[in-house]
């Protein structure tokens, strides 16, 4: 459960579900719509990314195509688009050391 530090007000839920690959986890978020635009999701996911990346782990995420707020969050935090399944848009957050190195002029 996520809550504010100052007033201990519940604002949402976050989980990382295990996958078949022990170095990967799927991020799940659900926020109270009244808390939208406050920066809480950016703050909490960025902190999680740092911890996961520090041990060489990878975060995956997915959302419905119409969820613009989550799309913006993924882009803001440097998640990379990946193939989605079942009508979802997929994202992946890799540690900086595992990002692909591209030659100048090569699209990635």
C-alpha positions in Angstrom: 0.0 0.0 0.0 1.2 3.5 -0.8 0.5 6.4 1.5 1.8 9.9 2.0 4.4 10.4 4.6 3.0 13.6 6.0 -0.6 12.5 6.7 -0.4 8.8 6.1 -3.2 9.1 3.6 -3.6 5.9 1.4 -3.0 6.9 -2.2 -2.7 3.6 -4.1 -1.2 0.1 -4.4 2.0 -1.1 -6.0 3.3 -4.6 -6.6 6.1 -6.4 -8.5 4.9 -9.8 -9.6 7.5 -12.5 -10.2 8.1 -13.9 -13.7 9.7 -17.0 -15.0 13.0 -15.1 -15.1 14.2 -14.4 -11.5 15.9 -11.1 -12.6 12.6 -9.7 -14.0 9.4 -8.6 -12.3 6.2 -7.1 -13.6 5.2 -3.7 -12.1 1.6 -3.2 -11.1 0.2 0.2 -10.0 -3.2 1.4 -9.0 -3.7 5.0 -7.8 -6.6 6.9 -6.4 -7.7 9.1 -9.3 -7.8 12.1 -7.0 -4.1 11.8 -6.6 -3.4 12.0 -10.3 -0.9 14.6 -11.3 0.7 14.9 -7.9 4.0 13.1 -8.9 3.5 10.2 -6.5 3.7 7.5 -9.3 6.9 9.1 -10.7 8.5 9.2 -7.2 7.7 5.7 -6.2 8.5 4.0 -9.5 11.8 5.9 -9.8 12.8 4.7 -6.3 11.8 1.1 -7.2 13.8 1.3 -10.5 16.9 2.4 -8.6 16.7 -0.6 -6.3 15.9 -3.1 -9.0 18.6 -1.8 -11.3 21.2 -1.8 -8.5 21.1 -5.6 -8.5 20.9 -6.0 -12.3 17.1 -6.6 -12.3 14.6 -5.6 -15.0 11.1 -4.2 -14.6 8.3 -4.9 -17.1 5.0 -3.1 -17.2 1.9 -3.0 -19.4 -1.2 -1.0 -19.8 -4.2 -0.6 -22.0 -3.6 1.6 -25.1 -5.9 4.4 -23.9 -4.1 4.9 -20.6 -2.2 8.1 -21.5 -1.1 8.8 -17.9 0.8 5.5 -17.6 2.3 5.9 -21.1 3.6 9.3 -20.1 4.9 7.8 -16.8 6.8 5.1 -18.7 8.4 7.6 -21.1 9.3 10.0 -18.3 11.1 7.2 -16.4 12.9 5.8 -19.4 11.0 2.6 -19.9 11.5 1.2 -23.4 8.5 0.1 -25.5 8.3 -3.6 -26.1 5.8 -5.9 -27.8 2.6 -6.1 -25.9 0.2 -9.1 -25.7 -3.6 -9.4 -25.2 -4.4 -5.9 -26.2 -1.8 -4.3 -23.8 1.1 -1.9 -24.5 4.4 -3.3 -23.1 7.3 -1.6 -21.5 10.7 -2.6 -20.1 13.1 -0.8 -17.7 16.6 -2.0 -18.1 19.6 -1.1 -16.0 21.8 1.5 -17.8 24.6 -1.1 -18.2 22.2 -3.3 -20.2 20.8 -0.7 -22.6 21.7 -1.5 -26.2 24.6 0.5 -27.7 23.6 1.9 -31.1 25.9 3.2 -33.8 25.3 6.7 -35.0 22.5 6.8 -37.5 21.0 3.4 -36.4 17.5 3.5 -35.2 16.7 1.4 -32.1 
